[in-house]
């Protein structure tokens, strides 16, 4: 059970995180610990991570996925401008480029 003061503190942290403001490592670790214990905090954390700076620009399927709170909030973004697969994997480790 969350106390009202702790809930307000966590909401302030989530708001700062979603705006892209600075959040210390200790605050992130505490937020992650609470997210592991409480599913509503975990859901709010996923929304905050997904909404960092790009929420207004999401349209179509990406916007729908964000609104439904689906998908990985920290997924590696696909670069649609890079159409050549060799260039896409150019930064990968050598063992991956060989295969």
Rosetta constraint file for C-alpha pairs under 8 A:
AtomPair CA 2 CA 6 HARMONIC 6.22 0.50
AtomPair CA 2 CA 7 HARMONIC 6.01 0.50
AtomPair CA 3 CA 7 HARMONIC 6.13 0.50
AtomPair CA 4 CA 8 HARMONIC 6.17 0.50
AtomPair CA 5 CA 9 HARMONIC 6.21 0.50
AtomPair CA 6 CA 10 HARMONIC 6.13 0.50
AtomPair CA 7 CA 11 HARMONIC 6.12 0.50
AtomPair CA 8 CA 12 HARMONIC 6.17 0.50
AtomPair CA 9 CA 13 HARMONIC 6.29 0.50
AtomPair CA 10 CA 14 HARMONIC 6.14 0.50
AtomPair CA 10 CA 31 HARMONIC 7.01 0.50
AtomPair CA 11 CA 15 HARMONIC 6.08 0.50
AtomPair CA 12 CA 16 HARMONIC 6.22 0.50
AtomPair CA 13 CA 17 HARMONIC 6.11 0.50
AtomPair CA 13 CA 23 HARMONIC 7.39 0.50
AtomPair CA 13 CA 27 HARMONIC 7.58 0.50
AtomPair CA 13 CA 31 HARMONIC 7.90 0.50
AtomPair CA 14 CA 18 HARMONIC 6.09 0.50
AtomPair CA 14 CA 44 HARMONIC 7.33 0.50
AtomPair CA 14 CA 45 HARMONIC 6.48 0.50
AtomPair CA 14 CA 48 HARMONIC 6.05 0.50
AtomPair CA 15 CA 19 HARMONIC 6.26 0.50
AtomPair CA 15 CA 48 HARMONIC 7.18 0.50
AtomPair CA 16 CA 20 HARMONIC 6.31 0.50
AtomPair CA 16 CA 21 HARMONIC 5.12 0.50
AtomPair CA 16 CA 22 HARMONIC 7.12 0.50
AtomPair CA 16 CA 23 HARMONIC 7.09 0.50
AtomPair CA 17 CA 21 HARMONIC 5.83 0.50
AtomPair CA 17 CA 22 HARMONIC 7.25 0.50
AtomPair CA 17 CA 23 HARMONIC 6.58 0.50
AtomPair CA 17 CA 48 HARMONIC 6.19 0.50
AtomPair CA 17 CA 49 HARMONIC 6.95 0.50
AtomPair CA 17 CA 52 HARMONIC 7.13 0.50
AtomPair CA 18 CA 47 HARMONIC 7.86 0.50
AtomPair CA 18 CA 48 HARMONIC 4.35 0.50
AtomPair CA 18 CA 49 HARMONIC 6.06 0.50
AtomPair CA 18 CA 50 HARMONIC 7.79 0.50
AtomPair CA 18 CA 51 HARMONIC 5.68 0.50
AtomPair CA 18 CA 52 HARMONIC 4.71 0.50
AtomPair CA 18 CA 53 HARMONIC 7.24 0.50
AtomPair CA 19 CA 51 HARMONIC 7.92 0.50
AtomPair CA 19 CA 52 HARMONIC 5.85 0.50
AtomPair CA 19 CA 53 HARMONIC 6.40 0.50
AtomPair CA 20 CA 52 HARMONIC 5.60 0.50
AtomPair CA 20 CA 53 HARMONIC 6.55 0.50
AtomPair CA 23 CA 27 HARMONIC 6.38 0.50
AtomPair CA 23 CA 28 HARMONIC 6.71 0.50
AtomPair CA 24 CA 28 HARMONIC 6.28 0.50
AtomPair CA 25 CA 29 HARMONIC 6.10 0.50
AtomPair CA 26 CA 30 HARMONIC 6.17 0.50
AtomPair CA 27 CA 31 HARMONIC 6.06 0.50
AtomPair CA 28 CA 32 HARMONIC 6.06 0.50
AtomPair CA 29 CA 33 HARMONIC 6.17 0.50
AtomPair CA 30 CA 34 HARMONIC 6.30 0.50
AtomPair CA 31 CA 35 HARMONIC 6.09 0.50
AtomPair CA 32 CA 36 HARMONIC 6.22 0.50
AtomPair CA 32 CA 42 HARMONIC 7.82 0.50
AtomPair CA 33 CA 37 HARMONIC 6.61 0.50
AtomPair CA 34 CA 38 HARMONIC 6.08 0.50
AtomPair CA 34 CA 41 HARMONIC 6.78 0.50
AtomPair CA 34 CA 42 HARMONIC 7.71 0.50
AtomPair CA 35 CA 39 HARMONIC 6.34 0.50
AtomPair CA 35 CA 40 HARMONIC 7.59 0.50
AtomPair CA 35 CA 41 HARMONIC 4.91 0.50
AtomPair CA 35 CA 42 HARMONIC 4.17 0.50
AtomPair CA 35 CA 43 HARMONIC 7.91 0.50
AtomPair CA 35 CA 45 HARMONIC 7.23 0.50
AtomPair CA 36 CA 42 HARMONIC 6.73 0.50
AtomPair CA 38 CA 42 HARMONIC 6.38 0.50
AtomPair CA 39 CA 43 HARMONIC 6.11 0.50
AtomPair CA 40 CA 44 HARMONIC 6.23 0.50
AtomPair CA 41 CA 45 HARMONIC 6.02 0.50
AtomPair CA 42 CA 46 HARMONIC 6.25 0.50
AtomPair CA 43 CA 47 HARMONIC 6.32 0.50
AtomPair CA 43 CA 69 HARMONIC 7.60 0.50
AtomPair CA 44 CA 48 HARMONIC 6.13 0.50
AtomPair CA 45 CA 49 HARMONIC 6.11 0.50
AtomPair CA 46 CA 50 HARMONIC 6.02 0.50
AtomPair CA 46 CA 69 HARMONIC 7.39 0.50
AtomPair CA 46 CA 73 HARMONIC 5.90 0.50
AtomPair CA 47 CA 51 HARMONIC 5.94 0.50
AtomPair CA 47 CA 66 HARMONIC 7.48 0.50
AtomPair CA 47 CA 69 HARMONIC 6.53 0.50
AtomPair CA 47 CA 73 HARMONIC 7.49 0.50
AtomPair CA 48 CA 52 HARMONIC 6.38 0.50
AtomPair CA 49 CA 73 HARMONIC 5.74 0.50
AtomPair CA 49 CA 74 HARMONIC 7.07 0.50
AtomPair CA 50 CA 54 HARMONIC 7.94 0.50
AtomPair CA 50 CA 55 HARMONIC 7.39 0.50
AtomPair CA 50 CA 66 HARMONIC 7.04 0.50
AtomPair CA 50 CA 73 HARMONIC 4.55 0.50
AtomPair CA 50 CA 74 HARMONIC 7.04 0.50
AtomPair CA 51 CA 55 HARMONIC 4.68 0.50
AtomPair CA 51 CA 66 HARMONIC 7.94 0.50
AtomPair CA 54 CA 58 HARMONIC 6.57 0.50
AtomPair CA 55 CA 63 HARMONIC 7.70 0.50
AtomPair CA 55 CA 66 HARMONIC 7.98 0.50
AtomPair CA 58 CA 62 HARMONIC 5.72 0.50
AtomPair CA 58 CA 63 HARMONIC 4.61 0.50
AtomPair CA 59 CA 63 HARMONIC 4.54 0.50
AtomPair CA 59 CA 64 HARMONIC 7.41 0.50
AtomPair CA 60 CA 64 HARMONIC 6.34 0.50
AtomPair CA 61 CA 65 HARMONIC 6.04 0.50
AtomPair CA 62 CA 66 HARMONIC 6.17 0.50
AtomPair CA 63 CA 67 HARMONIC 6.08 0.50
AtomPair CA 64 CA 68 HARMONIC 6.12 0.50
AtomPair CA 65 CA 69 HARMONIC 6.06 0.50
AtomPair CA 65 CA 70 HARMONIC 5.14 0.50
AtomPair CA 65 CA 71 HARMONIC 6.72 0.50
AtomPair CA 66 CA 70 HARMONIC 6.15 0.50
AtomPair CA 66 CA 71 HARMONIC 7.67 0.50
AtomPair CA 82 CA 87 HARMONIC 6.98 0.50
AtomPair CA 82 CA 88 HARMONIC 6.22 0.50
AtomPair CA 83 CA 87 HARMONIC 7.93 0.50
AtomPair CA 83 CA 88 HARMONIC 7.54 0.50
AtomPair CA 84 CA 88 HARMONIC 6.29 0.50
AtomPair CA 85 CA 89 HARMONIC 6.26 0.50
AtomPair CA 86 CA 90 HARMONIC 6.05 0.50
AtomPair CA 89 CA 97 HARMONIC 6.73 0.50
AtomPair CA 90 CA 97 HARMONIC 7.42 0.50
AtomPair CA 92 CA 96 HARMONIC 6.38 0.50
AtomPair CA 92 CA 97 HARMONIC 6.58 0.50
AtomPair CA 93 CA 97 HARMONIC 6.60 0.50
AtomPair CA 94 CA 98 HARMONIC 6.38 0.50
AtomPair CA 95 CA 99 HARMONIC 6.92 0.50
